[in-house]
């Protein structure tokens, strides 16, 4: 259904308009498929040191926490602690678009967040003292084959010397997904898997002609639903010393 909607959006003949419509299609898909405590916006993310992300197409937010309203139903200035994850939406994921998205992911993951990270699933509860980087994903309606994408992502990680800067998952509709090992300890049944500590890239390619979206969605919810930020501090955004 969303592939068909994306194809109709391509009839505008204007790439910016088409891209915006395809972002809205992704938002509308995600909204009923995510818990109500997760909000969806687009915008720029800031941290307490004044660092900023690139413009983000789709941002998943913890709606317990604040953002800066800019008078739009879709866009906001987003506080790093409030952000759970970002999803870059691409019409056609070619090499240039992929490298741009990987750089954007690395920039987003470099933002500093106060607090710690909590993971809850079934009876497991894991708390780590420092907040992990924001989760990042790429979703494309079409694009290069998975083997080519895999090689570009691998080369990017080697160049940066840190596989943790790579997005959690990359979906190319009707072709499959690339997924990397999680940054948090994860629980499946009674088995706990610890993250790689050396920063090396553990990336796998999963070709799916029909179920790429489902595979991507499963990875997304397995990442974002069990985690939440705790012990955060917003004083750096609302400094009393700047009052007049």
Backbone as CSV, one residue per row, in Angstrom:
resi,resn,N_x,N_y,N_z,CA_x,CA_y,CA_z,C_x,C_y,C_z
1,UNK,0.821,-1.194,0.000,0.000,0.000,0.000,0.867,1.260,0.000
2,UNK,1.905,1.294,0.862,2.716,2.513,0.901,3.581,2.636,-0.346
3,UNK,3.946,1.501,-0.962,4.674,1.569,-2.230,3.787,2.196,-3.305
4,UNK,2.507,1.825,-3.322,1.575,2.392,-4.290,1.364,3.878,-4.036
5,UNK,1.229,4.268,-2.768,1.068,5.678,-2.430,2.296,6.487,-2.834
6,UNK,3.481,5.899,-2.618,4.723,6.577,-2.994,4.800,6.765,-4.497
7,UNK,4.331,5.763,-5.259,4.344,5.872,-6.718,3.418,6.988,-7.186
8,UNK,2.252,7.127,-6.551,1.322,8.207,-6.900,1.959,9.560,-6.591
9,UNK,2.660,9.649,-5.448,3.319,10.900,-5.072,4.360,11.309,-6.105
10,UNK,4.951,10.328,-6.780,5.940,10.622,-7.808,5.370,11.357,-8.995
11,UNK,4.042,11.381,-9.129,3.401,12.056,-10.243,3.361,13.560,-10.114
12,UNK,3.835,14.114,-9.004,3.812,15.573,-8.854,4.779,16.252,-9.810
13,UNK,5.848,15.542,-10.207,6.839,16.147,-11.080,7.749,17.140,-10.401
14,UNK,7.641,17.230,-9.083,8.467,18.170,-8.310,9.105,17.379,-7.175
15,UNK,10.442,17.232,-7.200,11.105,16.289,-6.294,10.925,16.665,-4.825
16,UNK,10.935,17.969,-4.502,10.770,18.380,-3.100,9.375,18.036,-2.608
17,UNK,8.345,18.329,-3.436,6.967,18.007,-3.063,6.788,16.500,-2.916
18,UNK,7.322,15.746,-3.876,7.234,14.285,-3.811,7.888,13.764,-2.540
19,UNK,9.081,14.285,-2.228,9.787,13.846,-1.021,8.995,14.125,0.232
20,UNK,8.373,15.314,0.318,7.584,15.661,1.504,6.370,14.756,1.643
21,UNK,5.690,14.479,0.514,4.530,13.587,0.562,4.954,12.200,1.048
22,UNK,6.098,11.729,0.570,6.563,10.397,0.974,6.971,10.366,2.444
23,UNK,7.438,11.479,2.991,7.685,11.559,4.431,6.373,11.426,5.195
24,UNK,5.330,12.121,4.717,4.021,12.072,5.386,3.444,10.662,5.320
25,UNK,3.638,9.964,4.188,3.174,8.572,4.067,3.815,7.710,5.154
26,UNK,5.125,7.891,5.358,5.824,7.116,6.393,5.304,7.466,7.783
27,UNK,5.076,8.762,8.042,4.519,9.185,9.332,3.167,8.510,9.580
28,UNK,2.307,8.535,8.549,0.962,7.981,8.703,0.999,6.468,8.898
29,UNK,1.982,5.807,8.302,2.123,4.369,8.546,2.531,4.097,9.993
30,UNK,3.501,4.874,10.480,4.054,4.604,11.804,3.079,4.927,12.933
31,UNK,2.282,5.989,12.771,1.480,6.464,13.895,0.608,5.389,14.550
32,UNK,-0.207,4.638,13.814,-1.018,3.610,14.484,-0.234,2.364,14.868
33,UNK,1.024,2.260,14.441,1.814,1.072,14.720,2.852,1.291,15.813
34,UNK,2.763,2.442,16.505,3.665,2.723,17.616,2.845,3.039,18.856
35,UNK,3.394,2.808,20.058,2.661,3.134,21.288,2.331,4.624,21.363
36,UNK,1.280,4.962,22.113,0.853,6.354,22.211,1.833,7.230,22.982
37,UNK,2.763,6.624,23.741,3.766,7.424,24.448,4.900,7.880,23.530
38,UNK,4.871,7.453,22.258,5.863,7.877,21.274,5.190,8.814,20.278
39,UNK,5.700,10.047,20.199,5.185,11.021,19.240,6.081,11.014,17.995
40,UNK,5.569,11.557,16.889,6.315,11.593,15.629,6.354,13.029,15.118
41,UNK,7.544,13.542,14.894,7.736,14.890,14.358,8.852,14.865,13.326
42,UNK,9.102,16.003,12.713,10.326,16.222,11.949,10.949,17.512,12.460
43,UNK,12.223,17.721,12.164,12.868,18.934,12.638,14.342,18.739,12.906
44,UNK,14.923,19.713,13.619,16.332,19.707,13.979,16.466,19.386,15.462
45,UNK,17.458,18.550,15.792,17.711,18.152,17.179,18.868,18.980,17.724
46,UNK,18.720,19.478,18.948,19.787,20.232,19.608,20.149,19.553,20.924
47,UNK,21.412,19.716,21.344,21.784,19.240,22.683,22.165,20.427,23.562
48,UNK,22.496,20.166,24.835,22.742,21.238,25.792,24.054,21.968,25.534
49,UNK,24.902,21.435,24.663,26.144,22.120,24.299,25.978,22.998,23.063
50,UNK,24.752,23.061,22.518,24.501,23.875,21.340,24.750,23.169,20.032
51,UNK,25.071,21.884,20.061,25.264,21.115,18.829,23.915,20.796,18.187
52,UNK,23.908,20.706,16.864,22.668,20.478,16.128,22.821,19.335,15.130
53,UNK,21.732,18.619,14.922,21.683,17.613,13.860,21.343,18.288,12.544
54,UNK,21.411,17.535,11.461,20.811,17.976,10.204,19.293,17.898,10.344
55,UNK,18.577,18.485,9.397,17.119,18.362,9.378,16.737,16.888,9.304
56,UNK,15.828,16.471,10.178,15.432,15.069,10.255,14.025,14.875,9.709
57,UNK,13.862,13.878,8.832,12.577,13.629,8.187,11.527,13.110,9.156
58,UNK,11.932,12.196,10.013,10.999,11.514,10.909,11.706,11.257,12.234
59,UNK,11.165,11.815,13.310,11.787,11.690,14.626,10.780,11.085,15.595
60,UNK,11.182,10.030,16.285,10.346,9.404,17.306,10.726,9.997,18.655
61,UNK,9.714,10.530,19.365,9.938,11.267,20.602,9.257,10.606,21.782
62,UNK,9.887,10.705,22.941,9.258,10.330,24.204,8.378,11.501,24.617
63,UNK,7.047,11.338,24.572,6.178,12.486,24.809,6.034,12.858,26.280
64,UNK,6.795,12.177,27.162,6.883,12.664,28.551,7.755,13.901,28.637
65,UNK,8.611,14.094,27.632,9.668,15.088,27.706,9.393,16.238,26.742
66,UNK,10.002,17.418,26.970,9.639,18.614,26.206,10.286,18.695,24.837
67,UNK,9.709,19.561,24.022,10.306,20.003,22.763,9.985,21.488,22.634
68,UNK,10.535,22.138,21.609,10.283,23.563,21.394,9.298,23.701,20.243
69,UNK,8.074,24.113,20.551,7.030,24.262,19.546,7.364,25.432,18.628
70,UNK,7.280,25.211,17.315,7.534,26.285,16.348,6.265,26.603,15.547
71,UNK,5.102,26.201,16.084,3.835,26.535,15.456,3.450,25.654,14.293
72,UNK,4.009,24.440,14.231,3.714,23.517,13.137,3.206,22.200,13.698
73,UNK,2.281,21.565,12.949,1.787,20.255,13.374,2.827,19.164,13.182
74,UNK,3.793,19.387,12.269,4.756,18.338,11.923,6.174,18.632,12.415
75,UNK,6.574,19.906,12.424,7.966,20.266,12.709,8.122,20.855,14.100
76,UNK,9.314,20.658,14.679,9.626,21.235,15.985,11.138,21.319,16.126
77,UNK,11.580,22.107,17.102,12.977,22.096,17.518,13.062,21.079,18.644
78,UNK,13.862,20.051,18.465,13.784,18.842,19.279,14.956,18.755,20.248
79,UNK,14.657,18.589,21.519,15.662,18.444,22.561,16.212,17.021,22.531
80,UNK,17.539,16.885,22.548,18.168,15.578,22.340,17.654,14.522,23.319
81,UNK,17.432,14.903,24.568,16.964,13.931,25.563,15.567,13.398,25.237
82,UNK,14.762,14.186,24.518,13.405,13.758,24.180,13.362,12.791,23.002
83,UNK,14.457,12.727,22.247,14.466,11.946,21.009,14.854,10.493,21.291
84,UNK,14.037,9.576,20.810,14.348,8.153,20.903,15.092,7.707,19.648
85,UNK,14.586,8.117,18.488,15.153,7.631,17.227,14.833,8.584,16.086
86,UNK,15.618,8.489,15.020,15.338,9.222,13.789,15.265,8.240,12.622
87,UNK,14.448,8.581,11.630,14.350,7.778,10.413,14.497,8.708,9.212
88,UNK,15.534,8.510,8.429,15.695,9.239,7.179,14.825,8.559,6.120
89,UNK,13.983,9.337,5.427,13.097,8.800,4.400,13.663,9.165,3.027
90,UNK,13.912,8.160,2.193,14.498,8.393,0.875,13.620,7.788,-0.220
91,UNK,13.440,8.556,-1.295,12.686,8.036,-2.437,13.495,6.993,-3.190
92,UNK,14.774,7.316,-3.464,15.639,6.417,-4.226,17.027,6.459,-3.594
93,UNK,17.400,5.397,-2.928,18.649,5.385,-2.163,19.810,5.031,-3.086
94,UNK,20.413,6.056,-3.699,21.627,5.850,-4.486,22.844,6.081,-3.578
95,UNK,24.045,5.996,-4.139,25.253,6.128,-3.327,25.328,7.484,-2.643
96,UNK,25.041,8.540,-3.381,25.123,9.884,-2.815,24.147,10.056,-1.656
97,UNK,22.898,9.603,-1.850,21.889,9.727,-0.786,22.278,8.890,0.425
98,UNK,22.816,7.700,0.189,23.216,6.842,1.300,24.343,7.482,2.111
99,UNK,25.363,7.990,1.436,26.485,8.599,2.158,26.046,9.832,2.930
100,UNK,25.145,10.629,2.347,24.601,11.789,3.058,23.855,11.352,4.312
101,UNK,23.058,10.286,4.193,22.295,9.775,5.334,23.215,9.198,6.408
102,UNK,24.300,8.535,5.988,25.243,7.990,6.964,25.945,9.113,7.725
103,UNK,26.305,10.193,7.029,26.911,11.345,7.707,25.914,11.975,8.674
104,UNK,24.658,12.064,8.263,23.620,12.611,9.139,23.443,11.744,10.373
105,UNK,23.469,10.420,10.174,23.372,9.491,11.306,24.519,9.699,12.287
106,UNK,25.742,9.825,11.764,26.913,10.017,12.629,26.799,11.319,13.409
107,UNK,26.304,12.380,12.757,26.134,13.665,13.437,25.085,13.563,14.543
108,UNK,23.970,12.905,14.238,22.916,12.722,15.243,23.434,11.929,16.434
109,UNK,24.192,10.875,16.174,24.710,10.042,17.255,25.775,10.757,18.090
110,UNK,26.347,11.856,17.555,27.360,12.600,18.308,26.745,13.563,19.320
111,UNK,25.428,13.791,19.257,24.781,14.708,20.194,24.840,14.142,21.609
112,UNK,25.056,15.029,22.564,25.223,14.616,23.965,23.877,14.673,24.680
113,UNK,23.583,13.622,25.449,22.348,13.588,26.239,22.692,13.306,27.698
114,UNK,22.027,14.010,28.601,22.195,13.742,30.028,21.336,12.541,30.422
115,UNK,21.678,11.940,31.545,20.866,10.851,32.075,21.434,9.480,31.762
116,UNK,20.651,8.469,32.118,21.021,7.086,31.865,19.990,6.419,30.982
117,UNK,20.232,5.152,30.662,19.355,4.407,29.762,18.802,3.179,30.479
118,UNK,17.497,2.996,30.334,16.837,1.837,30.930,16.243,0.970,29.831
119,UNK,16.424,-0.344,29.960,15.875,-1.312,29.011,14.993,-2.281,29.796
120,UNK,13.734,-2.407,29.383,12.802,-3.339,30.021,12.152,-4.223,28.962
121,UNK,12.219,-5.520,29.177,11.528,-6.451,28.297,11.219,-7.715,29.078
122,UNK,9.956,-8.102,29.056,9.465,-9.231,29.851,9.882,-8.997,31.308
123,UNK,10.631,-9.896,31.900,11.027,-9.723,33.301,12.399,-9.074,33.443
124,UNK,13.039,-8.760,32.329,14.388,-8.202,32.379,14.347,-6.681,32.547
125,UNK,15.265,-6.170,33.337,15.436,-4.726,33.518,16.928,-4.445,33.584
126,UNK,17.411,-3.650,32.631,18.831,-3.323,32.547,18.963,-1.808,32.573
127,UNK,19.798,-1.276,33.447,20.038,0.166,33.516,21.523,0.416,33.347
128,UNK,21.862,1.310,32.428,23.249,1.722,32.281,23.339,3.206,32.637
129,UNK,24.438,3.650,33.251,24.491,4.985,33.853,24.530,6.143,32.869
130,UNK,25.005,5.922,31.651,25.139,7.006,30.692,24.216,6.781,29.496
131,UNK,23.593,7.864,29.042,22.684,7.761,27.902,23.440,7.352,26.642
132,UNK,22.884,6.412,25.915,23.479,5.979,24.655,23.121,6.959,23.543
133,UNK,23.819,6.915,22.413,23.455,7.779,21.288,22.027,7.527,20.817
134,UNK,21.451,8.534,20.188,20.128,8.412,19.587,20.145,7.307,18.529
135,UNK,19.099,6.507,18.495,18.965,5.453,17.498,18.659,6.073,16.129
136,UNK,19.262,5.543,15.068,19.019,6.086,13.729,18.696,4.967,12.743
137,UNK,17.859,5.302,11.756,17.410,4.339,10.750,17.289,5.053,9.398
138,UNK,17.318,4.273,8.321,17.083,4.779,6.974,16.012,3.905,6.330
139,UNK,15.004,4.558,5.741,13.958,3.835,5.013,13.876,4.397,3.603
140,UNK,13.973,3.536,2.592,13.944,3.966,1.195,12.845,3.222,0.440
141,UNK,12.108,3.959,-0.385,11.072,3.346,-1.207,11.668,2.551,-2.363
142,UNK,12.884,2.902,-2.769,13.568,2.185,-3.845,15.052,2.492,-3.707
143,UNK,15.880,1.816,-4.516,17.301,2.124,-4.442,18.189,0.974,-4.876
144,UNK,19.448,1.098,-4.533,20.470,0.130,-4.908,20.204,-1.243,-4.302
145,UNK,20.879,-2.265,-4.829,20.716,-3.592,-4.252,21.431,-3.675,-2.897
146,UNK,21.068,-4.672,-2.126,21.576,-4.777,-0.749,23.089,-4.967,-0.692
147,UNK,23.639,-5.754,-1.620,25.087,-6.000,-1.593,25.870,-4.704,-1.780
148,UNK,25.392,-3.848,-2.681,26.064,-2.565,-2.908,25.936,-1.675,-1.673
149,UNK,24.731,-1.625,-1.100,24.518,-0.821,0.111,25.401,-1.334,1.257
150,UNK,25.485,-2.644,1.397,26.311,-3.250,2.449,27.760,-2.780,2.318
151,UNK,28.291,-2.790,1.112,29.680,-2.400,0.903,29.898,-0.926,1.232
152,UNK,28.972,-0.061,0.838,29.105,1.365,1.142,29.066,1.607,2.652
153,UNK,28.169,0.914,3.344,28.072,1.083,4.800,29.340,0.578,5.480
154,UNK,29.832,-0.560,5.027,31.077,-1.116,5.584,32.234,-0.146,5.375
155,UNK,32.352,0.415,4.172,33.435,1.355,3.882,33.327,2.602,4.757
156,UNK,32.101,3.060,4.989,31.885,4.231,5.842,32.358,3.960,7.270
157,UNK,32.009,2.779,7.806,32.415,2.421,9.167,33.928,2.319,9.291
158,UNK,34.565,1.777,8.267,36.025,1.664,8.262,36.658,3.053,8.244
159,UNK,36.125,3.941,7.413,36.654,5.304,7.316,36.529,6.039,8.650
160,UNK,35.381,5.878,9.326,35.145,6.547,10.614,35.804,5.808,11.781
161,UNK,36.240,4.561,11.529,36.851,3.719,12.558,35.913,3.489,13.742
162,UNK,34.605,3.449,13.453,33.630,3.226,14.523,32.316,2.745,13.911
163,UNK,32.040,1.460,14.048,30.800,0.897,13.521,29.561,1.361,14.259
164,UNK,29.734,1.967,15.446,28.581,2.430,16.216,27.925,3.655,15.610
165,UNK,28.587,4.301,14.638,28.004,5.464,13.962,27.027,5.064,12.864
166,UNK,27.005,3.793,12.515,26.138,3.289,11.451,24.705,3.152,11.969
167,UNK,23.691,3.449,11.144,22.299,3.274,11.585,21.996,1.854,12.042
168,UNK,21.002,1.760,12.902,20.586,0.449,13.424,20.049,-0.446,12.311
169,UNK,19.331,0.139,11.363,18.767,-0.647,10.256,18.550,0.252,9.047
170,UNK,18.702,-0.335,7.873,18.451,0.345,6.605,17.514,-0.536,5.800
171,UNK,16.371,0.015,5.414,15.378,-0.742,4.646,15.292,-0.180,3.232
172,UNK,15.390,-1.047,2.235,15.111,-0.686,0.849,13.918,-1.533,0.433
173,UNK,12.782,-0.879,0.274,11.521,-1.580,0.059,11.606,-2.537,-1.125
174,UNK,11.062,-3.744,-0.944,11.029,-4.814,-1.935,12.396,-5.448,-2.200
175,UNK,13.423,-5.006,-1.450,14.751,-5.598,-1.630,15.272,-6.209,-0.339
176,UNK,15.046,-5.557,0.798,15.475,-6.143,2.054,15.973,-5.105,3.040
177,UNK,16.653,-5.585,4.082,17.153,-4.713,5.138,18.597,-5.068,5.478
178,UNK,19.335,-4.042,5.904,20.621,-4.218,6.560,20.415,-3.901,8.035
179,UNK,20.886,-4.760,8.911,20.743,-4.519,10.349,22.096,-4.705,11.029
180,UNK,22.382,-3.857,12.001,23.623,-3.983,12.761,23.291,-4.434,14.171
181,UNK,24.281,-4.906,14.883,24.065,-5.397,16.239,23.620,-4.249,17.138
182,UNK,22.696,-4.482,18.080,22.184,-3.412,18.944,23.262,-2.828,19.855
183,UNK,23.065,-1.543,20.240,23.978,-0.884,21.168,23.646,-1.202,22.626
184,UNK,22.383,-1.564,22.888,21.959,-1.913,24.236,22.042,-3.423,24.439
185,UNK,22.252,-3.877,25.690,22.007,-5.293,25.964,20.564,-5.620,25.603
186,UNK,20.321,-6.757,24.985,18.977,-7.109,24.559,18.592,-8.477,25.114
187,UNK,17.277,-8.676,25.238,16.751,-9.910,25.827,15.799,-10.562,24.837
188,UNK,16.034,-11.833,24.532,15.115,-12.653,23.753,14.861,-13.912,24.555
189,UNK,13.594,-14.097,24.976,13.248,-15.170,25.914,14.097,-15.001,27.178
190,UNK,14.930,-15.957,27.516,15.779,-15.827,28.707,17.234,-15.530,28.371
191,UNK,17.502,-15.235,27.099,18.881,-15.013,26.666,19.193,-13.517,26.588
192,UNK,20.261,-13.102,27.253,20.703,-11.717,27.242,21.936,-11.615,26.344
193,UNK,21.882,-10.698,25.368,23.011,-10.466,24.467,23.620,-9.112,24.773
194,UNK,24.901,-9.085,25.048,25.598,-7.841,25.347,26.094,-7.190,24.056
195,UNK,26.143,-5.854,23.994,26.615,-5.191,22.775,28.111,-5.354,22.594
196,UNK,28.577,-5.167,21.368,30.004,-5.202,21.089,30.648,-3.978,21.726
197,UNK,31.743,-4.176,22.427,32.378,-3.083,23.170,33.511,-2.411,22.402
198,UNK,33.941,-3.003,21.295,35.121,-2.480,20.603,34.801,-1.520,19.457
199,UNK,33.504,-1.258,19.227,33.132,-0.334,18.169,33.181,-0.921,16.774
200,UNK,33.509,-2.196,16.644,33.562,-2.812,15.317,32.149,-3.020,14.771
201,UNK,32.019,-3.086,13.462,30.720,-3.185,12.811,30.304,-4.639,12.658
202,UNK,29.132,-4.968,13.186,28.540,-6.293,13.006,27.251,-6.088,12.221
203,UNK,27.355,-6.162,10.894,26.253,-5.820,9.998,25.822,-7.060,9.235
204,UNK,24.515,-7.263,9.121,24.013,-8.410,8.365,23.026,-7.938,7.304
205,UNK,22.988,-8.666,6.206,22.124,-8.345,5.072,21.010,-9.373,5.001
206,UNK,19.752,-8.894,4.936,18.609,-9.794,4.905,17.723,-9.445,3.709
207,UNK,17.867,-10.188,2.595,17.062,-9.887,1.408,15.620,-10.366,1.568
208,UNK,14.681,-9.446,1.351,13.258,-9.780,1.409,12.562,-9.092,0.246
209,UNK,11.984,-9.865,-0.662,11.263,-9.275,-1.788,9.909,-8.716,-1.349
210,UNK,9.268,-9.362,-0.383,7.930,-8.952,0.045,7.905,-8.337,1.441
211,UNK,8.767,-8.810,2.332,8.612,-8.478,3.746,9.695,-7.569,4.307
212,UNK,10.304,-6.736,3.454,11.332,-5.820,3.953,10.759,-4.856,4.982
213,UNK,9.548,-4.337,4.725,8.934,-3.389,5.653,8.665,-4.041,7.004
214,UNK,8.157,-5.264,7.001,7.885,-5.957,8.259,9.179,-6.218,9.027
215,UNK,10.230,-6.636,8.330,11.514,-6.879,8.990,12.068,-5.590,9.594
216,UNK,11.930,-4.491,8.863,12.381,-3.190,9.355,11.569,-2.769,10.573
217,UNK,10.249,-2.916,10.500,9.368,-2.534,11.605,9.653,-3.369,12.854
218,UNK,9.876,-4.659,12.684,10.185,-5.523,13.833,11.456,-5.056,14.531
219,UNK,12.493,-4.719,13.737,13.739,-4.245,14.354,13.507,-2.903,15.051
220,UNK,12.734,-2.029,14.403,12.468,-0.716,14.978,11.793,-0.826,16.338
221,UNK,10.701,-1.583,16.417,9.980,-1.645,17.690,10.776,-2.404,18.751
222,UNK,11.597,-3.371,18.329,12.411,-4.094,19.299,13.489,-3.189,19.894
223,UNK,13.892,-2.163,19.132,14.856,-1.196,19.631,14.207,-0.121,20.487
224,UNK,13.111,0.486,19.992,12.619,1.725,20.608,11.641,1.506,21.755
225,UNK,10.852,0.430,21.723,9.833,0.260,22.766,10.433,-0.107,24.124
226,UNK,11.447,-0.973,24.210,11.951,-1.332,25.549,12.816,-0.272,26.219
227,UNK,13.245,0.791,25.503,14.202,1.722,26.092,13.546,3.032,26.487
228,UNK,14.088,3.649,27.530,13.662,4.989,27.924,14.814,5.661,28.657
229,UNK,14.833,6.989,28.574,15.863,7.764,29.245,15.430,8.024,30.679
230,UNK,16.370,7.921,31.620,16.085,8.176,33.032,17.144,9.123,33.596
231,UNK,16.803,9.780,34.703,17.739,10.663,35.424,18.285,11.789,34.547
232,UNK,17.436,12.305,33.671,17.849,13.370,32.757,17.807,14.733,33.459
233,UNK,18.427,15.727,32.830,18.525,17.073,33.386,18.402,18.078,32.251
234,UNK,17.438,18.990,32.336,17.197,19.962,31.276,17.713,21.360,31.597
235,UNK,18.444,21.523,32.690,18.861,22.866,33.114,19.650,23.599,32.028
236,UNK,20.443,22.847,31.255,21.264,23.482,30.228,20.463,24.142,29.120
237,UNK,19.214,23.707,28.915,18.366,24.311,27.890,17.662,25.560,28.406
238,UNK,17.408,25.595,29.709,16.615,26.671,30.293,17.403,27.358,31.394
239,UNK,18.525,27.967,30.998,19.445,28.545,31.976,18.840,29.781,32.643
240,UNK,18.842,29.784,33.974,18.338,30.934,34.728,19.234,32.150,34.548
241,UNK,20.521,31.926,34.271,21.464,33.051,34.135,21.173,33.921,32.910
242,UNK,20.370,33.400,31.963,20.059,34.158,30.756,18.773,34.969,30.879
243,UNK,18.117,34.901,32.032,16.889,35.678,32.227,17.209,37.154,32.367
244,UNK,16.337,38.026,31.821,16.542,39.475,31.926,15.509,40.080,32.871
